[in-house]
Amino acid sequence: MKLLARKLVYLFIMLFIISLISFIAINAAPNSFFASGELNPNITPESIEQLKAIYGLDKPLYVQFFSWFMAILHLDFGISFASGSMVKDEILSRIPITLTINIIAMVFIFVISLYLGIKSALNKNSFFDRFSSQLSLLSFSMPSFYLALLLVLVFAVNFEILPIAGLHSVPDDGSLAYYLDFAWHLILPISIMIFGGIGSLTLYVRSLTIEILKSDYIFFAKARGIDDKKILKKFILPNLYPPIITMLGLSLPGIIGGSVILETIFSIDGMGLLFFQSALSHDYPVIMGILIIGAFLTLIGNMIADLVLLKLNPNFDGK
């Protein structure tokens, strides 16, 4: 309970600091949604001032910030400049697909990276190890947008095997065909996320496993005649889980950040595409709302990782 209470206090403090920095950065950016001529070339300066008064932008910045921060504590992110709807409603309508895509990708990344990294370490300098290392380096170095365009060109344009964009080709009638079509549209974006994510984690798992194999307890376990499967289950995996869980917890910001490019390329109506469209139109309430949710996910991911580590190791203090 003490760890949880300490983490909640830390979460609130960090959320406040991140909110303040984000607010300052957004307001320091050039141009704005209400700049003359962006709404309507014939709009008058008086009308712009009236709109700013409606949205509370005529008040001092510190008043705007504290009003906005107190509002987000009640999950009120304000009103979108572009659509006039509540930012919370826009985000809630977009976040399920973004979470679905990224959670599926993260599960596959975890399983594949764990398998490749451990097998490469157990068969160091073998053909499989060299192949896995080269594949990881390729994954680590290839930009996701380039891979996305390449796969779209091959599988969607040339061979016409997979859909080029969107999430549906059939009406939403709740049938099996609808969900199969939905899954068919997710093959390309999820595959790109998986390939782009396995590189660094595979190399990390390989490096950790090699260090574990050099330890004394592995040497004595082998000397006692314990087979490789039991060594893997009782010695290697328990020592791999803590750093990997921590790394996965800190990777939650990629749920939004990594989705911006792919959702834009594949026209997926999620938070990434919403963030991109809001940035183009200077829709600051939506941008701020998505940034805060990204920060919140990062902090929550870190907290969950610490709680899982505490469950695995009761002596872990979370510091």
Residue pairs with C-beta under 8 A, 6 or more apart in sequence:
3 306
3 307
3 310
3 317
3 318
4 307
6 318
7 303
7 306
7 318
10 299
11 299
11 300
11 303
14 295
14 299
15 292
15 295
15 296
15 299
16 69
18 291
18 292
18 295
19 65
19 68
19 69
19 72
19 292
19 295
20 65
20 69
22 288
22 291
22 292
22 295
23 61
23 64
23 65
23 68
23 69
23 288
26 284
26 287
26 288
27 61
29 282
31 38
31 282
32 38
32 282
32 284
33 39
33 81
33 82
33 281
33 282
33 283
33 284
34 48
34 51
34 52
34 57
34 81
35 282
36 43
36 45
36 48
37 43
38 282
39 48
39 51
49 58
52 58
55 78
55 79
55 81
56 64
56 67
57 64
59 67
68 78
68 288
71 77
71 78
72 289
72 292
75 88
76 86
76 88
77 86
77 87
77 88
77 91
77 285
77 286
77 288
77 289
77 292
78 86
78 87
78 285
78 288
78 289
79 85
79 86
79 87
79 285
80 86
80 87
80 90
80 278
80 283
80 285
80 286
81 281
81 282
81 283
81 284
81 285
81 286
82 277
82 278
82 281
82 283
82 286
83 90
87 285
87 286
87 289
88 289
90 274
90 286
91 271
91 274
91 286
91 289
91 290
91 293
94 269
94 270
94 271
94 273
94 274
95 270
95 271
95 293
97 167
97 268
97 269
97 270
98 255
98 256
98 259
98 263
98 270
98 271
98 272
99 255
101 186
101 189
101 190
101 193
101 259
101 268
101 270
102 193
102 254
102 255
102 258
102 259
103 255
104 186
104 190
105 190
105 193
105 194
105 197
106 197
106 248
106 251
108 190
108 194
109 193
109 194
109 197
109 198
109 201
110 201
110 244
110 248
112 194
112 198
112 202
113 197
113 198
113 201
113 202
113 204
113 205
114 205
114 240
114 244
116 132
116 135
116 136
116 198
116 202
116 205
116 206
117 132
117 201
117 202
117 203
117 204
117 205
117 206
117 208
117 209
118 205
118 206
118 209
118 232
118 236
118 240
119 128
119 132
120 128
120 129
120 132
120 133
120 202
120 206
120 209
121 129
121 205
121 206
121 207
121 209
121 210
121 213
122 209
122 213
122 228
123 129
124 210
129 206
132 202
132 206
133 203
133 206
135 198
135 199
135 202
136 198
136 199
136 200
136 202
136 203
136 206
137 199
137 203
138 199
139 195
139 196
139 197
139 198
139 199
139 200
139 202
140 199
140 200
140 203
141 199
142 195
142 196
144 192
144 193
144 196
144 258
144 261
144 262
145 261
145 262
145 265
147 192
147 195
147 196
148 188
148 189
148 192
148 261
148 262
148 265
148 266
149 265
151 188
151 191
151 192
152 164
152 188
152 265
152 266
155 161
155 162
155 188
156 162
156 163
156 164
156 188
157 164
162 184
162 187
162 188
163 169
163 184
163 185
163 188
164 266
165 265
165 266
165 267
165 268
166 185
166 266
166 267
166 268
167 182
167 185
167 186
167 268
167 269
168 178
168 181
168 182
168 185
169 181
169 185
170 177
170 178
170 181
171 178
172 178
188 266
189 262
189 263
189 266
189 268
192 262
193 258
193 262
196 258
197 251
197 254
201 244
201 247
204 243
204 244
204 247
205 240
205 244
208 239
208 240
208 243
208 244
209 236
209 240
212 218
212 235
212 236
212 239
212 240
213 236
217 235
218 231
218 235
218 236
221 230
221 231
221 234
221 235
222 231
226 234
238 312
241 312
242 309
242 312
242 313
242 316
245 305
245 308
245 309
245 312
246 305
246 309
248 301
248 305
249 301
249 302
249 304
249 305
249 306
250 298
250 301
250 302
250 305
251 301
252 297
252 298
252 300
252 301
253 294
253 295
253 297
253 298
253 301
255 294
255 297
256 271
256 272
256 275
256 290
256 293
256 294
256 297
257 294
258 272
259 268
259 270
259 271
259 272
259 273
260 272
260 273
260 275
260 276
261 272
262 268
262 272
263 269
263 270
263 271
263 272
263 273
263 276
264 272
264 273
264 276
267 273
271 290
271 293
274 286
274 290
275 286
275 287
275 290
277 283
278 286
278 287
278 290
279 287
306 316
306 318
309 316
309 318
310 316
310 318
